[in-house]
Amino acid sequence: MRTSRRTPRWARLGALSLVLVLFGAACSDDNNDSADKKQAPKTFVVRAGAHDTKDRNIAVTEFLPEKITVAVGTEVTWSWAETIEPHTATFAAGGALPPPGPPDVALFAPTPPAGPFEGTALVNSGLQPLGPAGAPDMKLTFAKAGSFQYYCVIHPLMTGTVEVTDDAAAADTPADVADRGDRELGGFLVEGEAAKKALESAEPRKETSGGVTTWFVEMGKTTEHTDVLAFAPTSPEIKAGDKVTFVNNSSAPHTASFGDVPQDPTDPAAAAPSPGPSPVTLGAGGFFNSGELPPNFPPGAGPPLAARSFTFNVPKAGAYEFVCILHIPSGMAGSIQAT
């Protein structure tokens, strides 16, 4: 009689378990691959500025990332989803960057692309966002190889570059662009947070002449990659009869505005001193405004101090609240508590 040679039960179970493990691993790998594919960006997105999610006073004034490399025929999207403060993405005809001086207000309005971009015509997002509504993305397809520079109209240090190549293997992937933007953003936020700490911790400066004390308040602080949109704290020692002079040493324009301030930064009243030139005596009602004080730009070689400062007389004890009209969304505000 022929003896049957059966595989032991434990061996069959072990083999079945191994098959299940291997099958599960394969499925797991497939699932992970699917998850990775779902999470990987499919479009090229450059962020036009950003804000610190922990502190809206800190604005990153950079395109994120600053430089990308794409293949001919690639469409790139510029997004304002992470910024409170407005910026433009402006490609000038011929790739020229802006000259020093006030921004060209004509570029506050958009000039959309007429077709694939070759660098010979102006393409401009316009100033985005303005108001509470979200800003539309700007999309631009690059038609030929070359190096294309662009900039933000109101932040002349905020520039970017798109390198367009015929060699698709040398181009970034959308994930490369997203990851590099994240890394750059992380470093810039550390820089901005340190700058705000320095602004807030500086000892208030004062001068006394003829028995009258003048206190000085710094309007914001600029680093290579950020703007701190906050006033330095005012001194708790301000008294009735003192003066307070606001000084703009940053690379962004600012106002010091008291009372019934307009909420729209494009309102002509925001730009003009009110009720007259410096010095102005604060009152209980009305609108008291430095007007738009220009930035110290180029850094250290901007307009004279007299053009970048404005003085208010503090006539009596009380609280005097003020804002920068241009940066209300970023919470740029303060108060004088006079005794």
C-alpha positions in Angstrom: 0.0 0.0 0.0 1.2 3.5 -0.9 1.8 5.7 2.0 0.3 9.3 1.6 2.8 12.1 2.3 0.7 15.0 3.6 2.1 18.4 4.5 1.7 19.0 8.2 -1.0 21.4 9.2 1.4 23.8 10.8 3.5 24.0 7.6 0.4 24.7 5.5 -0.7 27.4 7.8 2.8 28.9 7.9 2.9 29.0 4.1 -0.6 30.6 4.0 0.5 33.2 6.5 3.6 34.0 4.5 1.5 34.5 1.3 -0.9 36.8 3.2 2.0 38.8 4.7 3.6 39.2 1.2 0.2 40.1 -0.3 -0.5 42.5 2.5 2.9 44.2 2.1 2.3 44.5 -1.7 -1.1 46.1 -1.0 0.4 48.3 1.6 3.1 49.4 -0.8 0.5 50.1 -3.5 -1.6 52.0 -0.9 1.4 54.1 0.1 2.3 54.7 -3.5 -1.3 55.8 -4.1 -1.2 58.1 -1.0 2.1 59.6 -2.1 0.7 60.2 -5.6 -2.4 61.8 -4.1 -0.4 64.1 -1.9 2.3 65.0 -4.5 1.5 68.4 -6.1 0.5 68.0 -9.8 0.9 71.7 -10.7 3.7 74.2 -10.3 2.7 76.7 -7.7 4.8 79.7 -6.5 3.5 81.5 -3.4 3.5 85.3 -3.7 4.4 86.1 -0.1 3.2 84.6 3.1 2.3 85.5 6.7 3.4 83.9 9.9 0.5 81.8 11.0 1.4 82.4 14.6 1.8 86.2 14.3 0.1 88.2 11.6 2.6 91.1 12.2 5.2 89.1 10.3 5.1 89.1 6.6 7.4 87.2 4.3 8.2 89.4 1.3 9.5 86.7 -1.0 8.3 84.5 -3.7 8.4 80.9 -2.5 10.5 79.5 -3.8 12.5 82.5 -5.2 13.8 80.5 -8.2 12.3 77.6 -10.2 13.4 75.7 -13.3 10.7 74.4 -15.7 10.5 72.9 -19.2 9.3 74.8 -22.2 5.5 74.7 -22.4 5.0 74.5 -18.6 2.2 76.4 -16.9 3.1 78.0 -13.6 0.6 79.3 -11.0 1.2 82.2 -8.6 -0.9 82.0 -5.5 -1.8 84.6 -2.8 -3.5 82.1 -0.5 -1.0 82.4 2.3 -0.6 86.2 2.5 -2.6 88.9 4.1 -0.6 91.8 2.6 -0.9 92.5 -1.1 1.8 91.7 -3.6 2.1 91.7 -7.4 3.9 89.2 -9.7 5.0 91.5 -12.5 7.0 90.4 -15.6 8.1 93.6 -17.3 8.6 93.6 -21.0 12.2 92.6 -21.6 12.7 91.5 -18.0 13.6 94.9 -16.5 13.4 95.3 -12.7 11.9 98.5 -11.3 14.1 101.6 -10.8 14.4 103.0 -7.2 11.6 105.2 -6.1 7.8 105.1 -5.5 5.9 102.2 -7.1 4.2 102.7 -10.5 0.5 102.9 -9.5 -0.5 102.0 -13.0 0.8 98.5 -12.2 -1.7 98.1 -9.3 -4.2 96.9 -12.0 -3.7 93.5 -13.7 -2.4 92.9 -17.2 -3.2 89.3 -17.9 -1.2 87.3 -20.5 -2.5 87.4 -24.0 -1.1 83.9 -24.6 2.1 81.9 -24.0 4.8 84.1 -22.5 8.0 84.9 -24.4 9.2 87.8 -22.3 8.5 90.6 -24.8 5.2 91.9 -23.3 4.1 93.0 -19.8 2.3 90.4 -17.7 1.1 91.5 -14.3 -1.1 90.1 -11.7 -2.0 93.5 -10.3 -2.0 94.1 -6.6 -3.5 91.1 -4.8 -5.3 90.6 -2.5 -7.2 93.8 -1.9 -10.1 93.5 0.6 -11.5 90.4 2.3 -12.1 88.4 -0.9 -9.5 85.8 -1.9 -7.1 86.7 -4.7 -7.4 84.9 -8.0 -4.3 82.9 -9.0 -2.2 84.0 -11.9 -1.3 81.4 -14.5 1.4 81.8 -17.1 2.7 79.3 -19.7 6.3 79.7 -20.8 6.8 79.4 -24.5 10.6 79.4 -25.0 13.8 78.8 -23.1 15.4 81.6 -21.2 15.7 83.3 -17.8 12.7 85.4 -16.8 12.8 87.8 -13.8 9.8 89.2 -12.1 9.1 91.3 -9.0 6.5 92.8 -6.6 5.6 96.4 -7.5 5.4 97.6 -3.9 8.3 95.5 -2.5 11.3 96.1 -4.7 13.4 93.6 -2.9 10.8 90.9 -3.6 12.0 89.3 -6.9 11.8 85.9 -8.5 13.2 84.0 -11.4 11.8 81.4 -13.7 14.5 79.4 -15.6 12.9 77.8 -18.7 14.9 74.9 -20.3 14.6 72.7 -23.3 15.9 69.8 -21.2 12.9 68.4 -19.4 15.2 66.2 -17.3 16.9 69.3 -15.8 13.6 70.8 -14.7 12.1 70.9 -11.2 9.1 68.8 -10.4 6.0 70.3 -8.7 7.0 68.6 -5.5 10.6 70.1 -5.8 9.0 73.5 -6.0 6.7 73.0 -3.1 9.4 71.5 -0.9 11.9 74.2 -1.6 9.3 76.9 -0.9 8.6 75.3 2.5 12.3 75.2 3.4 12.8 78.8 2.4 9.6 79.9 4.3 10.8 78.2 7.5 14.1 80.1 7.6 12.4 83.4 6.7 9.9 83.0 9.6 12.7 82.5 12.1 14.3 85.7 10.7 11.1 87.7 11.0 10.3 86.5 14.5 13.8 87.5 15.7 13.3 91.0 14.1 10.0 91.5 15.8 11.5 90.5 19.2 14.3 93.1 18.6 11.8 95.8 17.7 9.7 95.2 20.8 12.6 95.0 23.2 14.4 98.2 22.2 14.5 100.9 24.8 12.2 103.8 23.8 14.3 106.8 22.7 13.6 110.3 23.8 15.0 113.8 23.5 14.3 116.8 25.7 14.7 120.4 24.5 13.3 123.6 26.0 11.6 121.6 28.7 9.6 119.5 26.2 10.2 115.8 25.8 9.9 114.1 22.4 9.5 110.4 22.2 10.4 108.4 19.1 8.4 105.4 17.8 9.9 103.1 15.1 7.4 102.1 12.3 8.0 98.5 11.5 11.3 96.7 10.8 12.6 95.2 7.6 14.9 92.3 7.1 16.3 90.8 3.9 13.3 88.6 3.5 10.5 89.9 5.9 8.6 93.0 7.0 7.6 93.3 10.6 4.3 95.2 10.4 4.2 96.5 13.9 5.0 99.7 15.8 7.7 99.7 18.4 6.0 100.0 21.8 5.4 103.5 23.1 6.9 104.5 26.4 4.6 104.3 29.5 6.3 107.5 30.7 4.7 109.8 28.1 3.0 112.7 29.8 0.6 115.4 28.7 2.5 118.1 26.9 5.1 115.7 25.4 5.6 115.1 21.7 5.6 111.7 19.9 7.5 111.4 16.6 7.0 108.4 14.3 10.0 107.5 12.3 10.0 105.1 9.3 13.3 103.3 9.0 11.8 100.2 7.3 11.7 99.4 3.6 7.8 99.6 3.5 5.7 102.8 3.6 3.6 103.4 6.7 1.1 105.8 8.3 0.5 106.8 11.9 -3.2 107.5 11.9 -5.5 108.4 14.8 -9.3 108.8 15.1 -11.7 108.1 12.3 -9.3 106.5 9.9 -10.3 105.2 6.4 -10.1 101.5 6.2 -9.2 101.4 2.5 -5.5 101.8 1.9 -6.1 103.2 -1.6 -8.3 106.0 -0.2 -6.5 109.3 -1.1 -7.0 110.5 2.5 -4.6 107.8 3.7 -1.7 109.3 1.8 -2.1 113.0 3.0 -1.2 114.6 6.3 -4.3 115.6 8.3 -5.4 118.1 9.4 -2.1 119.6 8.2 1.7 119.1 8.1 3.8 118.0 11.0 3.5 118.7 13.9 -0.2 118.0 14.5 -2.0 118.3 17.9 -4.1 115.3 18.7 -7.7 115.8 19.7 -10.7 113.9 21.0 -12.4 113.6 17.6 -11.7 113.8 13.9 -8.9 112.3 11.8 -5.2 112.9 12.6 -2.8 111.4 10.1 0.9 111.5 9.3 0.1 110.7 5.7 2.1 108.0 3.9 5.7 108.1 5.1 8.1 106.8 2.5 10.4 103.9 3.3 14.1 104.2 3.9 14.9 102.6 0.6 17.4 101.8 -0.7 18.3 100.8 2.9 20.2 103.6 4.5 20.0 105.8 1.4 16.3 106.7 1.3 14.5 110.0 1.6 15.8 112.4 4.3 14.6 111.8 7.9 12.3 114.8 7.7 10.3 113.1 4.9 10.2 109.8 6.8 9.0 111.2 10.2 5.9 113.0 11.6 5.3 114.5 15.0 2.1 114.7 17.1 1.6 116.9 20.1 0.0 115.1 23.1 -2.1 117.9 24.7 -3.6 116.1 27.7 -3.7 112.8 29.6 -5.5 110.0 28.0 -5.4 107.0 25.6 -4.7 107.7 21.9 -5.1 104.7 19.6 -3.3 104.6 16.2 -2.9 102.3 13.2 -1.1 102.1 10.0 -3.8 102.4 7.4 -1.7 100.5 4.8 -1.3 97.5 7.1 -4.6 97.2 9.1 -5.1 93.5 8.0 -1.7 92.7 9.6 -2.7 94.2 12.9 -0.2 97.1 12.7 -1.6 99.2 15.6 -0.6 100.8 18.9 -1.5 103.3 21.5 -0.2 106.3 23.5 -1.1 106.1 27.2 -0.4 109.6 28.4 -0.4 110.5 32.1 
